[in-house]
Amino acid sequence: MKKYATVDSTQFPLIRVRFTGENATDENFPVYLKELEATYDRENRIGILFDATYATFPGLKYQKMQARWLKDHKQLMEKFCAGTAYVISNALIRNVLKAIFALQKQPVPYTICGERAKAEKWLREQLNQ
């Protein structure tokens, strides 16, 4: 199975999620969501940087799964996530994110940037508040 995304916590509390360019499947998308959930296991404040530079367009089924994940983990995110920053240069992918947030509101502060450095700077500011 090829990964939909990699979740890297080596710079904790900054978590980096990089979409690989692989299409979402019934096998890899739930793995991505489980790995994302595991970033909360330490029960410490975190900030998550989603790098969608190589993201592919996820089908509606997977957009709904992501929205459901946000709903199911709302309290966990509110308790431990300082914010999420999205690096998205592709307008189509930005619209997908907006569609997901239309299905389920993002429960923590977030920003959408075209550059990784700006997204990381914003996220570190959120972590330092």
ZAMARGU-4260 file (C-alpha; in steps of 0.2 Angstrom, whole numbers, plus 5000, padded with zeros to 4 digits):
<rodrens>
0) 5000/5000/5000 | 5007/5017/4995 | 5004/5030/5009 | 4992/5045/5006 | 5001/5056/5018
5) 5016/5055/5030 | 5015/5061/5048 | 5031/5067/5056 | 5032/5072/5074 | 5051/5072/5075
10) 5050/5091/5078 | 5037/5089/5092 | 5026/5099/5096 | 5026/5104/5078 | 5018/5090/5068
15) 5021/5089/5049 | 5009/5080/5038 | 5015/5079/5020 | 5003/5072/5007 | 5013/5061/4995
20) 5004/5063/4979 | 4995/5046/4980 | 4977/5045/4977 | 4966/5042/4993 | 4960/5024/4994
25) 4950/5013/5006 | 4966/5006/5012 | 4978/5022/5014 | 4965/5035/5019 | 4960/5027/5036
30) 4979/5024/5039 | 4982/5043/5037 | 4968/5047/5049 | 4974/5035/5062 | 4992/5042/5061
35) 4984/5059/5063 | 4975/5054/5078 | 4990/5046/5086 | 4998/5064/5086 | 4987/5068/5101
40) 4993/5052/5111 | 5006/5063/5121 | 4991/5074/5127 | 5002/5089/5125 | 4999/5105/5115
45) 5003/5103/5097 | 5003/5113/5080 | 5000/5104/5064 | 5007/5109/5047 | 4998/5101/5032
50) 5009/5102/5017 | 4998/5099/5002 | 5011/5103/4989 | 5009/5086/4981 | 4991/5082/4987
55) 4979/5075/4975 | 4960/5078/4974 | 4952/5067/4986 | 4935/5060/4981 | 4919/5066/4990
60) 4919/5050/5000 | 4936/5054/5008 | 4931/5072/5010 | 4917/5066/5021 | 4928/5055/5030
65) 4939/5069/5034 | 4925/5080/5040 | 4918/5066/5051 | 4936/5064/5058 | 4935/5083/5063
70) 4918/5081/5071 | 4923/5065/5080 | 4939/5073/5087 | 4933/5091/5090 | 4936/5091/5109
75) 4953/5083/5107 | 4958/5096/5095 | 4951/5110/5105 | 4960/5104/5120 | 4978/5100/5113
80) 4979/5108/5096 | 4986/5126/5095 | 4982/5128/5077 | 4983/5120/5060 | 4993/5128/5045
85) 4990/5122/5027 | 5002/5124/5013 | 4991/5124/4998 | 4996/5132/4981 | 4983/5123/4971
90) 4967/5132/4970 | 4957/5115/4967 | 4964/5108/4983 | 4961/5125/4993 | 4942/5123/4987
95) 4942/5105/4993 | 4948/5111/5010 | 4934/5124/5010 | 4922/5110/5006 | 4928/5099/5020
100) 4926/5114/5032 | 4908/5117/5025 | 4904/5099/5030 | 4912/5102/5047 | 4919/5118/5054
105) 4938/5118/5059 | 4938/5118/5078 | 4954/5127/5080 | 4963/5142/5073 | 4970/5139/5055
110) 4978/5148/5041 | 4981/5143/5022 | 4997/5149/5015 | 5006/5147/4998 | 5023/5145/5006
115) 5029/5133/5019 | 5039/5146/5028 | 5024/5157/5031 | 5014/5143/5037 | 5027/5137/5049
120) 5030/5154/5056 | 5011/5157/5059 | 5010/5140/5068 | 5025/5143/5079 | 5017/5159/5084
125) 5001/5149/5089 | 5011/5137/5099 | 5019/5151/5109 | 5003/5159/5114
</rodrens>
